[in-house]
Amino acid sequence: MNWLDWLTALMVSAGGFFVFVGGVGAVRMPDLYTRMHATSLTDTLGSLLILVGLMLQSGFTLITLKIVLVAAFLLVTGPTAAYALANAAFLGGQLPEGLQDGASDDGETQP
């Protein structure tokens, strides 16, 4: 294996690790908002690392351009979908764990 194969394996492995951590975060976090935070950040980073590894392996070809377009699409749609889901949950009455039961941001209870 040459250095490019090693770098590709490192990128794809790191991306897989981040996707795995995002899945664990979806199971272990206490409420909807922290679950979304854990999964949206790690899945975006993980998928981009995997795509960079694929770009390294494919060289400078038309396939690389298509992978760049997929990466740009993921960079736009991932955070937008996470925002839309969080906004819909908040408007639907699902409050973050710290704001439930009349607590405010500074920890004091409201009348």
C-alpha positions as CSV (number, residue, x, y, z in Angstrom):
1,M,0.0,0.0,0.0
2,N,1.2,3.5,-0.8
3,W,0.7,6.6,1.2
4,L,-2.5,7.5,-0.7
5,D,-4.1,4.2,0.3
6,W,-3.1,4.8,3.9
7,L,-4.6,8.3,3.9
8,T,-7.8,7.0,2.3
9,A,-8.1,4.3,4.9
10,L,-7.5,6.8,7.7
11,M,-10.2,9.2,6.3
12,V,-12.8,6.5,5.8
13,S,-12.0,5.0,9.2
14,A,-12.2,8.4,11.0
15,G,-15.5,9.0,9.2
16,G,-16.9,5.7,10.2
17,F,-15.8,6.4,13.8
18,F,-17.7,9.7,13.8
19,V,-20.8,8.2,12.4
20,F,-20.6,5.4,15.1
21,V,-20.2,8.1,17.8
22,G,-23.3,9.9,16.4
23,G,-25.3,6.7,16.6
24,V,-24.2,6.1,20.2
25,G,-25.1,9.7,21.0
26,A,-28.6,9.2,19.6
27,V,-29.1,6.3,22.1
28,R,-27.3,7.8,25.1
29,M,-28.4,11.4,25.2
30,P,-31.3,12.3,27.5
31,D,-33.6,14.5,25.3
32,L,-34.5,15.3,21.7
33,Y,-32.3,18.3,21.4
34,T,-29.1,16.8,22.7
35,R,-29.7,13.7,20.5
36,M,-30.1,15.9,17.5
37,H,-27.0,17.9,18.3
38,A,-24.9,14.7,18.7
39,T,-26.1,13.1,15.5
40,S,-26.2,16.1,13.2
41,L,-22.7,17.2,14.0
42,T,-21.0,13.8,13.9
43,D,-22.9,12.5,10.9
44,T,-22.1,15.6,8.9
45,L,-18.4,15.4,9.8
46,G,-18.3,11.6,9.4
47,S,-19.9,11.6,6.0
48,L,-17.6,14.4,4.8
49,L,-14.5,12.5,6.0
50,I,-15.7,9.4,4.1
51,L,-16.3,11.5,1.0
52,V,-12.8,13.0,1.2
53,G,-11.4,9.5,1.4
54,L,-13.3,8.5,-1.7
55,M,-12.1,11.7,-3.5
56,L,-8.5,10.8,-2.6
57,Q,-8.9,7.3,-4.0
58,S,-10.7,8.4,-7.2
59,G,-8.1,11.0,-8.2
60,F,-8.9,14.1,-10.3
61,T,-11.8,12.8,-12.4
62,L,-15.4,13.4,-13.1
63,I,-16.2,11.1,-10.1
64,T,-14.4,13.6,-7.8
65,L,-16.6,16.4,-9.1
66,K,-19.7,14.4,-8.4
67,I,-18.4,13.6,-4.9
68,V,-17.8,17.3,-4.3
69,L,-21.4,18.1,-5.4
70,V,-22.7,15.4,-3.0
71,A,-20.5,16.9,-0.2
72,A,-21.9,20.4,-0.9
73,F,-25.4,19.0,-0.8
74,L,-24.8,17.3,2.6
75,L,-23.3,20.5,4.0
76,V,-26.4,22.4,3.0
77,T,-29.1,19.9,3.8
78,G,-27.8,18.4,7.0
79,P,-27.9,21.5,9.2
80,T,-31.1,22.7,7.5
81,A,-32.9,19.5,8.3
82,A,-31.6,19.5,11.9
83,Y,-32.8,23.1,12.3
84,A,-36.2,22.3,10.8
85,L,-36.7,19.3,13.1
86,A,-35.7,21.2,16.2
87,N,-37.9,24.1,15.2
88,A,-40.9,21.8,14.6
89,A,-40.3,20.1,17.9
90,F,-40.1,23.4,19.8
91,L,-43.2,24.7,18.1
92,G,-45.0,21.4,18.9
93,G,-44.4,22.0,22.6
94,Q,-41.3,19.8,23.2
95,L,-39.1,21.9,25.4
96,P,-35.4,21.3,26.1
97,E,-34.8,19.3,29.3
98,G,-33.5,22.4,31.2
99,L,-36.5,24.5,30.3
100,Q,-39.1,22.0,31.4
101,D,-41.1,22.4,34.6
102,G,-41.0,26.2,34.6
103,A,-37.1,26.6,34.8
104,S,-35.5,29.4,32.9
105,D,-32.0,29.6,31.3
106,D,-30.4,30.8,34.5
107,G,-31.8,27.9,36.6
108,E,-34.4,30.0,38.4
109,T,-38.0,28.9,38.4
110,Q,-40.6,31.2,36.8
111,P,-43.9,32.0,38.5
